[in-house]
Amino acid sequence: MKNYIIRDEERIAKIFSSLYNVPVGIRDYFYKIKVVELLLYLHAAEIDKTKNIKPYFYRSQIEKIKNLRTNCIMKLNQ
């Protein structure tokens, strides 16, 4: 399972904006409905798996590459 970032701010904003002004008496039921709405939205979202795939590198890997680069440059200067 891969993680994706969905940038559909308008629809997500509509789902979450209504969470702030809910009467106390119906709050639990309302939140349950919103969770179902969010799950339905995520299930129906079409994810283009070839679009905007950005590789993730761990910080330790990046630091190793930076150190290797620095060492190579220093060796060339000697």
Backbone atoms as SQL, in Angstrom:
CREATE TABLE atoms (id INTEGER PRIMARY KEY, chain TEXT, resi INTEGER, resn TEXT, atom TEXT, x REAL, y REAL, z REAL);
INSERT INTO atoms VALUES
  (1, 'A', 1, 'MET', 'N', 0.845, -1.179, 0.000),
  (2, 'A', 1, 'MET', 'CA', 0.000, 0.000, 0.000),
  (3, 'A', 1, 'MET', 'C', 0.887, 1.238, 0.000),
  (4, 'A', 2, 'LYS', 'N', 0.618, 2.143, -0.907),
  (5, 'A', 2, 'LYS', 'CA', 1.405, 3.368, -1.006),
  (6, 'A', 2, 'LYS', 'C', 0.619, 4.532, -0.440),
  (7, 'A', 3, 'ASN', 'N', 1.353, 5.510, 0.024),
  (8, 'A', 3, 'ASN', 'CA', 0.739, 6.736, 0.526),
  (9, 'A', 3, 'ASN', 'C', 0.638, 7.751, -0.601),
  (10, 'A', 4, 'TYR', 'N', -0.435, 8.499, -0.610),
  (11, 'A', 4, 'TYR', 'CA', -0.649, 9.525, -1.618),
  (12, 'A', 4, 'TYR', 'C', -1.125, 10.798, -0.944),
  (13, 'A', 5, 'ILE', 'N', -0.845, 11.903, -1.575),
  (14, 'A', 5, 'ILE', 'CA', -1.366, 13.189, -1.135),
  (15, 'A', 5, 'ILE', 'C', -2.426, 13.603, -2.142),
  (16, 'A', 6, 'ILE', 'N', -3.616, 13.840, -1.655),
  (17, 'A', 6, 'ILE', 'CA', -4.713, 14.248, -2.529),
  (18, 'A', 6, 'ILE', 'C', -4.912, 15.742, -2.351),
  (19, 'A', 7, 'ARG', 'N', -4.770, 16.470, -3.422),
  (20, 'A', 7, 'ARG', 'CA', -4.892, 17.923, -3.352),
  (21, 'A', 7, 'ARG', 'C', -6.224, 18.372, -3.955),
  (22, 'A', 8, 'ASP', 'N', -7.270, 18.129, -3.224),
  (23, 'A', 8, 'ASP', 'CA', -8.605, 18.574, -3.620),
  (24, 'A', 8, 'ASP', 'C', -9.132, 19.403, -2.460),
  (25, 'A', 9, 'GLU', 'N', -8.562, 20.567, -2.298),
  (26, 'A', 9, 'GLU', 'CA', -8.807, 21.371, -1.111),
  (27, 'A', 9, 'GLU', 'C', -10.267, 21.759, -0.940),
  (28, 'A', 10, 'GLU', 'N', -10.975, 21.989, -2.017),
  (29, 'A', 10, 'GLU', 'CA', -12.359, 22.448, -1.915),
  (30, 'A', 10, 'GLU', 'C', -13.269, 21.381, -1.298),
  (31, 'A', 11, 'ARG', 'N', -13.184, 20.161, -1.799),
  (32, 'A', 11, 'ARG', 'CA', -14.057, 19.093, -1.264),
  (33, 'A', 11, 'ARG', 'C', -13.678, 18.728, 0.154),
  (34, 'A', 12, 'ILE', 'N', -12.393, 18.650, 0.427),
  (35, 'A', 12, 'ILE', 'CA', -11.945, 18.321, 1.786),
  (36, 'A', 12, 'ILE', 'C', -12.339, 19.436, 2.741),
  (37, 'A', 13, 'ALA', 'N', -12.197, 20.676, 2.310),
  (38, 'A', 13, 'ALA', 'CA', -12.567, 21.818, 3.155),
  (39, 'A', 13, 'ALA', 'C', -14.048, 21.778, 3.503),
  (40, 'A', 14, 'LYS', 'N', -14.889, 21.384, 2.556),
  (41, 'A', 14, 'LYS', 'CA', -16.327, 21.289, 2.825),
  (42, 'A', 14, 'LYS', 'C', -16.620, 20.233, 3.886),
  (43, 'A', 15, 'ILE', 'N', -15.903, 19.130, 3.811),
  (44, 'A', 15, 'ILE', 'CA', -16.124, 18.065, 4.791),
  (45, 'A', 15, 'ILE', 'C', -15.722, 18.538, 6.185),
  (46, 'A', 16, 'PHE', 'N', -14.566, 19.174, 6.297),
  (47, 'A', 16, 'PHE', 'CA', -14.056, 19.550, 7.614),
  (48, 'A', 16, 'PHE', 'C', -14.627, 20.857, 8.149),
  (49, 'A', 17, 'SER', 'N', -15.044, 21.763, 7.292),
  (50, 'A', 17, 'SER', 'CA', -15.527, 23.061, 7.775),
  (51, 'A', 17, 'SER', 'C', -16.796, 22.926, 8.606),
  (52, 'A', 18, 'SER', 'N', -17.601, 21.946, 8.294),
  (53, 'A', 18, 'SER', 'CA', -18.847, 21.780, 9.041),
  (54, 'A', 18, 'SER', 'C', -18.637, 21.151, 10.418),
  (55, 'A', 19, 'LEU', 'N', -17.431, 20.734, 10.737),
  (56, 'A', 19, 'LEU', 'CA', -17.173, 20.099, 12.032),
  (57, 'A', 19, 'LEU', 'C', -17.112, 21.095, 13.186),
  (58, 'A', 20, 'TYR', 'N', -16.981, 22.369, 12.887),
  (59, 'A', 20, 'TYR', 'CA', -16.726, 23.353, 13.930),
  (60, 'A', 20, 'TYR', 'C', -17.985, 23.887, 14.602),
  (61, 'A', 21, 'ASN', 'N', -19.132, 23.810, 13.974),
  (62, 'A', 21, 'ASN', 'CA', -20.359, 24.388, 14.528),
  (63, 'A', 21, 'ASN', 'C', -21.457, 23.344, 14.670),
  (64, 'A', 22, 'VAL', 'N', -21.169, 22.300, 15.394),
  (65, 'A', 22, 'VAL', 'CA', -22.130, 21.214, 15.557),
  (66, 'A', 22, 'VAL', 'C', -22.751, 21.306, 16.951),
  (67, 'A', 23, 'PRO', 'N', -24.073, 21.282, 17.035),
  (68, 'A', 23, 'PRO', 'CA', -24.714, 21.285, 18.353),
  (69, 'A', 23, 'PRO', 'C', -24.293, 20.067, 19.179),
  (70, 'A', 24, 'VAL', 'N', -24.133, 20.271, 20.463),
  (71, 'A', 24, 'VAL', 'CA', -23.627, 19.222, 21.347),
  (72, 'A', 24, 'VAL', 'C', -24.493, 17.964, 21.304),
  (73, 'A', 25, 'GLY', 'N', -25.784, 18.115, 21.206),
  (74, 'A', 25, 'GLY', 'CA', -26.695, 16.972, 21.245),
  (75, 'A', 25, 'GLY', 'C', -26.528, 15.985, 20.105),
  (76, 'A', 26, 'ILE', 'N', -26.065, 16.437, 18.968),
  (77, 'A', 26, 'ILE', 'CA', -25.924, 15.541, 17.807),
  (78, 'A', 26, 'ILE', 'C', -24.466, 15.335, 17.402),
  (79, 'A', 27, 'ARG', 'N', -23.552, 15.846, 18.213),
  (80, 'A', 27, 'ARG', 'CA', -22.130, 15.831, 17.841),
  (81, 'A', 27, 'ARG', 'C', -21.619, 14.431, 17.509),
  (82, 'A', 28, 'ASP', 'N', -21.881, 13.444, 18.361),
  (83, 'A', 28, 'ASP', 'CA', -21.361, 12.090, 18.114),
  (84, 'A', 28, 'ASP', 'C', -21.874, 11.512, 16.797),
  (85, 'A', 29, 'TYR', 'N', -23.164, 11.642, 16.555),
  (86, 'A', 29, 'TYR', 'CA', -23.748, 11.122, 15.310),
  (87, 'A', 29, 'TYR', 'C', -23.203, 11.869, 14.093),
  (88, 'A', 30, 'PHE', 'N', -23.090, 13.170, 14.244),
  (89, 'A', 30, 'PHE', 'CA', -22.605, 14.000, 13.141),
  (90, 'A', 30, 'PHE', 'C', -21.180, 13.617, 12.769),
  (91, 'A', 31, 'TYR', 'N', -20.321, 13.416, 13.783),
  (92, 'A', 31, 'TYR', 'CA', -18.931, 13.040, 13.518),
  (93, 'A', 31, 'TYR', 'C', -18.850, 11.675, 12.837),
  (94, 'A', 32, 'LYS', 'N', -19.709, 10.756, 13.247),
  (95, 'A', 32, 'LYS', 'CA', -19.724, 9.436, 12.600),
  (96, 'A', 32, 'LYS', 'C', -20.097, 9.558, 11.124),
  (97, 'A', 33, 'ILE', 'N', -21.071, 10.404, 10.843),
  (98, 'A', 33, 'ILE', 'CA', -21.474, 10.626, 9.450),
  (99, 'A', 33, 'ILE', 'C', -20.332, 11.254, 8.658),
  (100, 'A', 34, 'LYS', 'N', -19.623, 12.201, 9.257),
  (101, 'A', 34, 'LYS', 'CA', -18.505, 12.855, 8.566),
  (102, 'A', 34, 'LYS', 'C', -17.364, 11.881, 8.298),
  (103, 'A', 35, 'VAL', 'N', -17.123, 10.957, 9.227),
  (104, 'A', 35, 'VAL', 'CA', -16.089, 9.940, 9.002),
  (105, 'A', 35, 'VAL', 'C', -16.482, 9.061, 7.820),
  (106, 'A', 36, 'VAL', 'N', -17.741, 8.662, 7.758),
  (107, 'A', 36, 'VAL', 'CA', -18.217, 7.859, 6.625),
  (108, 'A', 36, 'VAL', 'C', -18.099, 8.656, 5.331),
  (109, 'A', 37, 'GLU', 'N', -18.452, 9.942, 5.383),
  (110, 'A', 37, 'GLU', 'CA', -18.342, 10.795, 4.197),
  (111, 'A', 37, 'GLU', 'C', -16.893, 10.893, 3.727),
  (112, 'A', 38, 'LEU', 'N', -15.975, 11.050, 4.665),
  (113, 'A', 38, 'LEU', 'CA', -14.555, 11.133, 4.311),
  (114, 'A', 38, 'LEU', 'C', -14.059, 9.809, 3.730),
  (115, 'A', 39, 'LEU', 'N', -14.452, 8.700, 4.335),
  (116, 'A', 39, 'LEU', 'CA', -14.053, 7.393, 3.809),
  (117, 'A', 39, 'LEU', 'C', -14.621, 7.154, 2.413),
  (118, 'A', 40, 'LEU', 'N', -15.853, 7.558, 2.199),
  (119, 'A', 40, 'LEU', 'CA', -16.466, 7.426, 0.874),
  (120, 'A', 40, 'LEU', 'C', -15.724, 8.281, -0.148),
  (121, 'A', 41, 'TYR', 'N', -15.374, 9.497, 0.244),
  (122, 'A', 41, 'TYR', 'CA', -14.618, 10.381, -0.647),
  (123, 'A', 41, 'TYR', 'C', -13.273, 9.750, -1.006),
  (124, 'A', 42, 'LEU', 'N', -12.567, 9.229, -0.005),
  (125, 'A', 42, 'LEU', 'CA', -11.259, 8.622, -0.260),
  (126, 'A', 42, 'LEU', 'C', -11.386, 7.367, -1.117),
  (127, 'A', 43, 'HIS', 'N', -12.437, 6.610, -0.903),
  (128, 'A', 43, 'HIS', 'CA', -12.657, 5.401, -1.702),
  (129, 'A', 43, 'HIS', 'C', -12.942, 5.748, -3.163),
  (130, 'A', 44, 'ALA', 'N', -13.693, 6.812, -3.380),
  (131, 'A', 44, 'ALA', 'CA', -14.079, 7.198, -4.737),
  (132, 'A', 44, 'ALA', 'C', -13.007, 8.016, -5.451),
  (133, 'A', 45, 'ALA', 'N', -12.027, 8.503, -4.711),
  (134, 'A', 45, 'ALA', 'CA', -10.992, 9.351, -5.317),
  (135, 'A', 45, 'ALA', 'C', -10.205, 8.547, -6.341),
  (136, 'A', 46, 'GLU', 'N', -10.061, 9.120, -7.500),
  (137, 'A', 46, 'GLU', 'CA', -9.278, 8.480, -8.552),
  (138, 'A', 46, 'GLU', 'C', -7.842, 8.959, -8.432),
  (139, 'A', 47, 'ILE', 'N', -6.972, 8.028, -8.178),
  (140, 'A', 47, 'ILE', 'CA', -5.567, 8.364, -7.985),
  (141, 'A', 47, 'ILE', 'C', -4.797, 7.952, -9.225),
  (142, 'A', 48, 'ASP', 'N', -4.202, 8.923, -9.862),
  (143, 'A', 48, 'ASP', 'CA', -3.361, 8.655, -11.022),
  (144, 'A', 48, 'ASP', 'C', -1.997, 8.229, -10.493),
  (145, 'A', 49, 'LYS', 'N', -1.718, 6.948, -10.559),
  (146, 'A', 49, 'LYS', 'CA', -0.507, 6.406, -9.950),
  (147, 'A', 49, 'LYS', 'C', 0.764, 6.789, -10.692),
  (148, 'A', 50, 'THR', 'N', 0.630, 7.322, -11.890),
  (149, 'A', 50, 'THR', 'CA', 1.818, 7.718, -12.637),
  (150, 'A', 50, 'THR', 'C', 2.095, 9.204, -12.510),
  (151, 'A', 51, 'LYS', 'N', 1.177, 9.934, -11.910),
  (152, 'A', 51, 'LYS', 'CA', 1.304, 11.386, -11.825),
  (153, 'A', 51, 'LYS', 'C', 1.955, 11.782, -10.501),
  (154, 'A', 52, 'ASN', 'N', 2.912, 12.652, -10.599),
  (155, 'A', 52, 'ASN', 'CA', 3.551, 13.233, -9.420),
  (156, 'A', 52, 'ASN', 'C', 4.120, 12.207, -8.450),
  (157, 'A', 53, 'ILE', 'N', 4.699, 11.163, -8.978),
  (158, 'A', 53, 'ILE', 'CA', 5.353, 10.201, -8.099),
  (159, 'A', 53, 'ILE', 'C', 6.727, 10.759, -7.759),
  (160, 'A', 54, 'LYS', 'N', 6.892, 11.036, -6.492),
  (161, 'A', 54, 'LYS', 'CA', 8.157, 11.591, -6.029),
  (162, 'A', 54, 'LYS', 'C', 8.809, 10.573, -5.104),
  (163, 'A', 55, 'PRO', 'N', 10.036, 10.214, -5.396),
  (164, 'A', 55, 'PRO', 'CA', 10.690, 9.238, -4.523),
  (165, 'A', 55, 'PRO', 'C', 10.952, 9.841, -3.147),
  (166, 'A', 56, 'TYR', 'N', 10.899, 9.011, -2.136),
  (167, 'A', 56, 'TYR', 'CA', 11.177, 9.460, -0.778),
  (168, 'A', 56, 'TYR', 'C', 12.525, 8.900, -0.368),
  (169, 'A', 57, 'PHE', 'N', 13.371, 9.749, 0.148),
  (170, 'A', 57, 'PHE', 'CA', 14.676, 9.335, 0.625),
  (171, 'A', 57, 'PHE', 'C', 14.770, 9.638, 2.111),
  (172, 'A', 58, 'TYR', 'N', 15.306, 8.707, 2.854),
  (173, 'A', 58, 'TYR', 'CA', 15.512, 8.931, 4.276),
  (174, 'A', 58, 'TYR', 'C', 16.628, 9.942, 4.477),
  (175, 'A', 59, 'ARG', 'N', 16.527, 10.675, 5.572),
  (176, 'A', 59, 'ARG', 'CA', 17.535, 11.693, 5.885),
  (177, 'A', 59, 'ARG', 'C', 18.932, 11.083, 5.951),
  (178, 'A', 60, 'SER', 'N', 19.043, 9.887, 6.509),
  (179, 'A', 60, 'SER', 'CA', 20.352, 9.238, 6.621),
  (180, 'A', 60, 'SER', 'C', 20.952, 8.975, 5.240),
  (181, 'A', 61, 'GLN', 'N', 20.109, 8.601, 4.272),
  (182, 'A', 61, 'GLN', 'CA', 20.597, 8.375, 2.911),
  (183, 'A', 61, 'GLN', 'C', 21.087, 9.683, 2.289),
  (184, 'A', 62, 'ILE', 'N', 20.347, 10.743, 2.506),
  (185, 'A', 62, 'ILE', 'CA', 20.729, 12.043, 1.951),
  (186, 'A', 62, 'ILE', 'C', 22.044, 12.511, 2.550),
  (187, 'A', 63, 'GLU', 'N', 22.189, 12.339, 3.862),
  (188, 'A', 63, 'GLU', 'CA', 23.433, 12.749, 4.525),
  (189, 'A', 63, 'GLU', 'C', 24.622, 11.950, 3.995),
  (190, 'A', 64, 'LYS', 'N', 24.440, 10.668, 3.764),
  (191, 'A', 64, 'LYS', 'CA', 25.526, 9.842, 3.225),
  (192, 'A', 64, 'LYS', 'C', 25.945, 10.333, 1.839),
  (193, 'A', 65, 'ILE', 'N', 24.976, 10.642, 0.994),
  (194, 'A', 65, 'ILE', 'CA', 25.277, 11.132, -0.355),
  (195, 'A', 65, 'ILE', 'C', 25.977, 12.483, -0.291),
  (196, 'A', 66, 'LYS', 'N', 25.520, 13.360, 0.591),
  (197, 'A', 66, 'LYS', 'CA', 26.162, 14.671, 0.737),
  (198, 'A', 66, 'LYS', 'C', 27.599, 14.522, 1.214),
  (199, 'A', 67, 'ASN', 'N', 27.820, 13.622, 2.159),
  (200, 'A', 67, 'ASN', 'CA', 29.186, 13.384, 2.640),
  (201, 'A', 67, 'ASN', 'C', 30.062, 12.795, 1.541),
  (202, 'A', 68, 'LEU', 'N', 29.515, 11.886, 0.770),
  (203, 'A', 68, 'LEU', 'CA', 30.256, 11.295, -0.343),
  (204, 'A', 68, 'LEU', 'C', 30.625, 12.360, -1.364),
  (205, 'A', 69, 'ARG', 'N', 29.699, 13.226, -1.677),
  (206, 'A', 69, 'ARG', 'CA', 29.948, 14.325, -2.620),
  (207, 'A', 69, 'ARG', 'C', 31.061, 15.235, -2.109),
  (208, 'A', 70, 'THR', 'N', 30.961, 15.607, -0.832),
  (209, 'A', 70, 'THR', 'CA', 31.983, 16.472, -0.234),
  (210, 'A', 70, 'THR', 'C', 33.349, 15.808, -0.287),
  (211, 'A', 71, 'ASN', 'N', 33.418, 14.526, 0.043),
  (212, 'A', 71, 'ASN', 'CA', 34.691, 13.803, 0.004),
  (213, 'A', 71, 'ASN', 'C', 35.247, 13.720, -1.412),
  (214, 'A', 72, 'CYS', 'N', 34.396, 13.496, -2.388),
  (215, 'A', 72, 'CYS', 'CA', 34.853, 13.427, -3.782),
  (216, 'A', 72, 'CYS', 'C', 35.410, 14.774, -4.235),
  (217, 'A', 73, 'ILE', 'N', 34.742, 15.843, -3.871),
  (218, 'A', 73, 'ILE', 'CA', 35.219, 17.179, -4.248),
  (219, 'A', 73, 'ILE', 'C', 36.548, 17.479, -3.578),
  (220, 'A', 74, 'MET', 'N', 36.687, 17.084, -2.321),
  (221, 'A', 74, 'MET', 'CA', 37.947, 17.322, -1.606),
  (222, 'A', 74, 'MET', 'C', 39.084, 16.539, -2.249),
  (223, 'A', 75, 'LYS', 'N', 38.817, 15.309, -2.674),
  (224, 'A', 75, 'LYS', 'CA', 39.841, 14.484, -3.328),
  (225, 'A', 75, 'LYS', 'C', 40.271, 15.109, -4.655),
  (226, 'A', 76, 'LEU', 'N', 39.320, 15.692, -5.385),
  (227, 'A', 76, 'LEU', 'CA', 39.650, 16.329, -6.658),
  (228, 'A', 76, 'LEU', 'C', 40.518, 17.568, -6.454),
  (229, 'A', 77, 'ASN', 'N', 40.324, 18.254, -5.357),
  (230, 'A', 77, 'ASN', 'CA', 41.082, 19.473, -5.085),
  (231, 'A', 77, 'ASN', 'C', 42.494, 19.193, -4.595),
  (232, 'A', 78, 'GLN', 'N', 42.800, 17.969, -4.226),
  (233, 'A', 78, 'GLN', 'CA', 44.141, 17.645, -3.714),
  (234, 'A', 78, 'GLN', 'C', 45.127, 17.410, -4.830);
